[in-house]
């Protein structure tokens, strides 16, 4: 169908609109018409038309604009030349010529420059072919996210095909500052959220204990719910290591398996292996099974072959299986666990028992008519340890409480009864092997707290005051002959201050008659829900001597605990201060101090300083920073030093450089890598190509962990 206005005297057609009514459009899969409009169309109808002035071909969201064109109605071919522009919501292409076949719904654009809006990116191509399904094929093309005035990096390829889900490129090279740094004869990559198998960017770096490091991960998308990442890694001083990470997920379960293997370590002449497996299975809406297991072939595995402090400081590897059941009022946990000890320094008495098996039970109910709450906590476990007391332990603690609200003051009296029984079947001597013990100890407590509010009339501030008092009485029961399976005495802190039992674990219930008291005050700006300052003070007073102890525990019969203080103060939008302090009044000395000062500005400038002190054990300071200098440069660093040990735990200094399309990170690091005090030095470098990916050793995790407040947005 052709609709136009004709001037017969001039034998021309002006201001003419030609409309081909097709069920599909020219360039995309749409039911819209392909429309061609121009200021002047000349020629014989049904044959070849000459089209000029403000040419516009529209099909759905795709538009082609040009200065001149011809249209062969018999072949359905539109040839657009002169000032060619192809545009849709995602991209724009500037070309020398476009050939549009209306019957086949295809287009070919030659000698083009293109820009992609949403990345953004740009490049050139000798030809760009677009088929009826909106698939693209490019030849002799380039790709970069740099601006037109900055070709710092560029991808070049002989050809590339792009369809709905994936892309494929041949003879691909990555050039940086016009130097080739990577070549791939063939590459496929995803164009949607779906995963795609293929080679991942390489990692490289160096360290004193591993030498030069180079790894090239390969990602295998096995199925929609299963994948595997295999990483061959070469370490100059160790050899070749193969690391594998297998993940799976179904409707009712998920899991991850790690397997690292280094055959014939050059330093030890031994095979080095690490295996880890974690799995969670949702058996039903209220039953869950959890599995976790780890194995390392030697105590120094993490010290020799990893580089993070969290890894090198590990001493226990867990193997456990747990079955959990949830309901509205109670929780049931059944399981077994064991540990591999990878630290020779740990004493025999400090090594944990196996629990084969154990059962934990927690229930909580309420009588709505009376407001009385009652519950039951229990455990049944068998503990085993070669050369030490082993056997079964039964523990049950029923409890009852009621909360009274007296004009805003919460008063909660409670009664708990600790019931514990042992049945030891073997031990370090004959007497222990026949030992049976039990105890029944009541725990009386009264917990009182309140929330008071005050508004300052002359300023836009609101203050809250939250006092709390807890009285606890636990009578003495001799437990010196009881074994110790899993019980410790934790350091006193603000949480421990209001715990009823001074021990964690069921092997000891500490006798006491004490009153714990504390107060917290917070200051708010009236327009904010978060306080800009909070201060907490607390202490415990004892009314009688404590007799129950753990083996080798020093008896502390002071009349009161140390004073505890904690403060959080957001001094301004940039500055914040955190302070924790414990003061022993009986010896007039500080027992523990933790201080942290932070500056963080809107332009990503960060400075942190912290100091940790523990009497006769620890004096350590830690400073870190991230400081932008000039427009594109950033300096990062950390210095963590132990004053008592006269050792540097960790120090690093690095530099970051960023432009609109690429960046680089380089970090030199030294850290305590071995438990005997030996250090390891390393150097890492990472290139960031925005819109493409990263090459080099991952550095962002180190900076996230080492610099409080560093969030990795520097390269977003």
Protein Blocks (a to p, Z undefined) as FASTA:
>chain_A
ZZddddfklopaehiacddddfbdfkbccfbdcddddfbdcddehiacddeehiacdehj
bccddfbdcddfknopacdeehiacddfkbccddfbdcddfklopacdehiadddfklpc
cdddfbdcddfkopacdehiaddfbdfklcfbacddfbdcddfkbccdehiaddeehiaf
bdcfbdcddfbfbdceddddddddddfklopaddddddddfblmbccdddddddfknopc
dddddddddfkbccdddddddehifklopacddddddddddfblmbccdddddddebjkl
mmmmmcbfklmmpcbdcdddddddddfkbccdddddddddfbfklcfklpccdddddddd
ddddddfknopacdddddddddddehiacdddddddddddddddeehiacdddddddddd
dddfbdfbfklmmgccdddddddddddddddddddfkbccdddddddddddddddddfkl
pccfkbccddddfklmmpfblcgcjkbccdddddddddddddddfkbcbdfbdcdddddd
dfbdcfbdcehiacdfbfbdcddddddddfblmbccdddddddfklopafbdcddddddd
fkopacdddddddehkbccddddddddehjlbccdddddddfklopafbdcdddddddfk
bccddddddddfbfnopacdddddddddehibccdjdfklmmmmmmghiaolmmZZ
